[in-house]
């Protein structure tokens, strides 16, 4: 039978693939093999107690061996490649800060004609606007940390210039779909990417929120938050996505829900919008919450209430469910976390008759990626599964994000609750996997310690 027990508590130990129970005394699990550079085999392991535990990362078929420092330095020479996407740079900077190693920040800008997905691009820098980007030249680094689909080909190009001596840590789903020349790829489970010996699966994307930063922000205080009546209800607002609706009608319902929450709890609302929040939505929230709470429109240049300060001084944090980055950052606090779900967009006729979308959905249903869901079945043919999985592992198709999986994990781990439920009175511990990923990388380099962070920008 298929096991549907609790979600493993520490996904950094690799919750993909899940154990699939074959019986009370044994468990079957899916392990990487390589018939098409993206195949699988089913392996049976002893399990006398029938307990479900998370898999350790499998070092099979070319998995990571210990990493060496080609430069001969005490710490690996590290470059952090960042683009103009805040979501990408947040992940990379969060990881290097957790590592605590000296690093060189390489800012990359790209030609406006660069629209190709990186899984079709070989190692290259032709799409980089070199006049507006940091200089890329020898001496080459021992380690590259990066996130995003446009920076991945650059990291691979650098590795080739260094005769393969550079290790690449790629973060996120878009740059980490095709594993060629990537030494470690860190992706959340809800991205549904094909398992691989060099892929490390987390619950969230990495972020820069730490207990130390929150404590510092709380100790500094805020004139804005000091006058807010407790419980302080901080609401983080995202925006519309291709799958989730957030128009003016949704904003009006949200405003009414927030007003009701404030009256029921006796608290005061502090609402922070984001760069994805439309001006129309912001105006509606400001109108409906007048006299009950404050709305701080997104303005990175003049933030009256810094984001980290709001997290640190909140009692309850409400976050819209489509924002994977904010969900991860709120989980890294110890506050009561409430998910406000946005409605899914209705399928249009274009979606129904789209042949490419139909083919992708069919491949996904018949691939091994569906076996990563605890509620799926292993009854499909092995050969068909291998072939369908190959299309995803080679980058011809990209699995969709399933934020429902992220919500399920948050609820199962006791981190969050749905909006409208009675607020949890008990506390919780911060949940942040960035430090665990950093510890894993230090172990790959032979257990190098953390030290005071130093940055040089070039």
C-alpha positions, -999 to 999 in steps of 0.1 A, spaced: 0 0 0 10 36 -3 20 53 29 3 86 38 17 91 72 30 124 87 52 147 67 88 142 77 98 168 103 131 179 87 128 180 49 164 191 46 172 154 52 155 150 19 118 143 20 118 135 -18 114 107 -26 89 97 0 90 62 14 64 41 -4 55 12 18 54 -22 3 43 -39 35 46 -38 72 81 -51 73 96 -33 42 94 0 24 99 6 -12 116 39 -23 124 55 -55 162 60 -61 178 78 -91 192 57 -119 203 68 -154 187 52 -185 178 86 -200 198 108 -176 166 111 -156 154 76 -147 145 58 -115 146 24 -99 125 11 -70 145 -1 -40 133 -21 -10 148 -15 24 142 -32 57 118 -15 81 109 -38 110 87 -12 128 69 0 97 78 36 107 80 63 81 111 84 83 127 109 59 153 97 35 188 108 39 203 122 7 212 93 -16 249 92 -27 243 70 -57 251 71 -94 275 100 -93 263 118 -62 285 143 -44 320 133 -32 337 156 -7 344 190 -22 380 203 -24 393 239 -24 412 243 -56 426 277 -47 444 263 -17 428 289 6 415 282 41 380 290 29 367 285 -6 369 316 -28 332 323 -32 312 343 -58 276 352 -54 259 358 -87 228 381 -84 204 394 -110 177 421 -108 151 397 -93 147 403 -55 134 368 -50 166 353 -64 191 376 -46 173 370 -13 179 333 -15 216 336 -25 223 363 1 205 344 28 227 313 21 260 332 20 251 350 52 244 317 69 277 302 56 295 332 71 324 330 46 340 359 27 325 364 -7 326 385 -38 293 399 -51 289 396 -89 260 417 -102 247 406 -136 225 425 -160 212 409 -192 203 420 -227 166 428 -231 165 402 -259 173 375 -233 140 357 -230 151 321 -235 146 297 -206 180 287 -192 173 249 -196 177 255 -234 209 275 -230 244 259 -228 271 273 -205 275 309 -219 277 346 -212 265 360 -245 232 370 -229 250 391 -203 253 428 -207 289 430 -198 291 468 -197 265 469 -169 277 437 -151 305 429 -127 338 417 -143 340 379 -147 376 369 -150 404 348 -134 412 340 -107 381 318 -107 362 309 -76 360 276 -58 323 280 -51 294 299 -69 261 305 -52 233 317 -75 196 316 -81 175 322 -112 172 310 -148 195 335 -164 224 332 -140 227 294 -143 243 294 -178 268 320 -165 278 298 -135 283 268 -158 304 289 -181 326 300 -152 330 264 -141 342 254 -176 368 283 -176 381 268 -143 384 233 -159 355 220 -137 372 230 -104 344 253 -94 314 240 -74 280 254 -83 252 257 -57 220 266 -77 189 277 -57 154 276 -69 134 258 -95 140 277 -128 177 274 -128 179 240 -113 156 219 -135 184 205 -157 212 192 -134 241 192 -159 272 206 -143 254 217 -112 270 203 -80 241 210 -56 206 223 -64 183 233 -35 146 234 -44 114 233 -24 92 202 -26 63 221 -40 83 228 -72 79 190 -80 113 188 -97 128 154 -106 149 139 -78 186 136 -84 215 127 -62 227 163 -63 193 178 -55 185 188 -19 148 192 -12 135 218 13 101 229 24 106 266 14 128 287 -6 158 301 13 156 335 29 175 361 50 153 361 81 172 349 112 165 349 149 194 373 154 180 398 129 146 396 145 159 401 180 180 431 169 149 447 152 128 441 182 153 457 206 156 488 184 118 491 184 96 512 161 77 545 167 50 531 143 46 498 162 49 513 197 15 529 194 -3 499 178 -28 482 202 -21 446 210 -24 420 197 -6 435 168 -21 420 136 5 423 109 -9 414 74 15 408 45 -1 413 11 11 397 -21 -5 400 -55 -21 383 -85 -2 355 -102 -10 334 -133 -29 309 -110 -43 331 -83 -68 360 -85 -63 392 -66 -85 419 -81 -106 446 -65 -135 422 -55 -110 400 -37 -95 431 -20 -129 442 -7 -135 407 7 -101 407 23 -107 441 38 -140 429 54 -123 398 67 -95 418 83 -119 441 99 -138 412 114 -105 397 127 -96 429 144 -129 431 161 -129 395 172 -93 397 187 -95 433 199 -62 440 182 -51 465 156 -41 459 120 -8 468 103 -9 460 66 22 459 44 18 456 7 44 443 -17 57 452 -51 32 428 -67 2 445 -50 -17 467 -74 -25 503 -67 -63 496 -70 -60 468 -43 -40 491 -21 -65 519 -24 -94 496 -14 -76 483 16 -67 518 28 -104 528 24 -118 498 43 -93 498 71 -94 535 78 -97 540 116 -91 503 123 -56 498 110 -28 513 91 -17 504 55 19 509 44 22 507 6 53 491 -7 81 517 -10 117 503 -8 132 538 -9 113 552 21 100 524 43 82 540 73 80 505 88 108 482 78 97 447 69 119 429 95 108 452 122 71 444 114 79 407 116 98 411 149 72 432 167 40 414 155 19 392 177 0 376 147 11 376 111 -13 370 83 2 363 49 -15 357 15 -11 321 4 3 327 -31 35 344 -18 61 316 -14 88 340 -3 67 357 24 54 323 37 90 312 42 100 344 59 71 343 83 78 307 91 113 318 102 97 338 130 81 324 162 48 343 157 13 330 152 12 324 114 -21 326 95 -25 318 58 -51 339 39 -59 319 7 -64 337 -25 -90 322 -49 -78 303 -79 -84 318 -113 -110 301 -134 -99 281 -164 -106 299 -197 -113 283 -230 -77 290 -240 -65 268 -212 -89 241 -221 -79 239 -258 -42 246 -253 -25 215 -268 9 223 -252 -7 225 -217 -26 193 -223 5 174 -233 24 188 -203 -4 178 -179 -5 143 -195 33 138 -191 31 150 -155 3 126 -146 22 96 -161 57 106 -148 74 96 -116 69 131 -102 34 121 -93 49 93 -71 63 121 -49 28 129 -37 19 107 -7 -15 101 -22 -4 88 -56 0 53 -69 29 33 -83 8 13 -106 18 29 -139 42 12 -162 79 16 -154 90 23 -190 62 49 -195 71 66 -163 108 68 -172 100 83 -206 76 109 -192 100 118 -164 128 123 -190 109 152 -206 110 171 -172 146 161 -162 160 173 -196 141 206 -194 116 201 -222 88 206 -197 88 223 -163 65 210 -136 42 236 -122 45 248 -86 20 233 -63 16 257 -35 -10 235 -21 18 212 -11 35 240 7 3 249 26 -1 212 35 34 211 49 29 243 69 -2 229 85 12 194 91 43 208 108 22 230 131 37 262 117 6 278 103 -32 278 104 -59 289 80 -75 323 82 -108 322 101 -97 294 125 -93 302 162 -58 316 168 -33 292 183 -25 301 218 7 280 220 40 292 208 62 276 182 98 275 172 111 293 142 114 271 111 142 281 88 162 257 66 188 282 54 211 274 83 207 237 77 216 240 40 247 261 50 257 234 74 253 208 47 276 228 23 302 232 51 302 195 56 307 189 18 339 211 21 351 190 51 332 207 79 346 242 75 335 265 103 315 296 101 333 330 105 324 366 104 309 376 71 329 397 47 319 410 14 338 426 -15 318 440 -44 334 440 -78 
